[in-house]
Amino acid sequence: MAHWLLKSDPETWSWQDQVKAGKKGTCWDGVRNHSAKLNLMAMKVGEQAFFYHSGEERKIAGIVEIKKPYYPDPTDKSGKFGMVDVRAVEAMKMPVTLEAVKAGPRLAKMELVTNSRLSVQKVSEEEWTIISAQGGLPAS
């Protein structure tokens, strides 16, 4: 199974908001970048993603699971973009900051480092394992 990273500005939608959404979860809407769209389209139910707070916080706060695959985003008037549904799985025991991700050479090729503006990113199995360990979680 693939792994992902989803970015959100915590003032708009935070990890705490995601947790409050409960087991039902919520839609991940508002993506307006074609590369991010392709990543959303590639997601499968049951795959997991890091939930990343962008803006000033710049940290991975938790893990979400894909609950519903790609479907049209009704907030997109152009009809070109879609969304997936996600639910909170687990908070990081220790949030992993962007600074920590950039600190060592093992994550130097991670999209979070090389393409930091992309809001929906692929995460390799090795990157998932390293960041999960940094966050105090077992690799899933």
QUIVEN-V182965 format. One record per backbone hydrogen bond with DSSP energy under -1.0 kcal/mol. CO is the residue of the C=O (numbers start at 1). NH is the residue of the N-H. If there is no record, write none. Layout:
BEGIN
co->CO nh->NH
co->CO nh->NH
END
This chain:
BEGIN
co->3 nh->123
co->4 nh->50
co->5 nh->121
co->6 nh->52
co->8 nh->54
co->9 nh->12
co->9 nh->13
co->14 nh->18
co->15 nh->19
co->16 nh->20
co->17 nh->21
co->19 nh->22
co->26 nh->86
co->33 nh->37
co->34 nh->38
co->35 nh->39
co->36 nh->40
co->37 nh->41
co->38 nh->42
co->44 nh->47
co->47 nh->66
co->48 nh->4
co->49 nh->64
co->50 nh->6
co->51 nh->61
co->51 nh->62
co->52 nh->8
co->53 nh->59
co->58 nh->98
co->59 nh->53
co->60 nh->96
co->61 nh->92
co->62 nh->51
co->63 nh->89
co->63 nh->90
co->64 nh->49
co->65 nh->87
co->66 nh->46
co->68 nh->85
co->71 nh->83
co->73 nh->76
co->81 nh->73
co->83 nh->71
co->84 nh->28
co->85 nh->67
co->85 nh->68
co->86 nh->26
co->87 nh->65
co->90 nh->63
co->96 nh->60
co->97 nh->101
co->98 nh->102
co->105 nh->108
co->107 nh->110
co->110 nh->113
co->110 nh->114
co->111 nh->115
co->115 nh->118
co->119 nh->7
co->121 nh->5
co->124 nh->128
co->125 nh->129
co->126 nh->130
co->127 nh->131
co->128 nh->132
co->129 nh->133
co->130 nh->134
co->131 nh->135
co->132 nh->137
co->133 nh->136
co->135 nh->93
co->135 nh->94
END
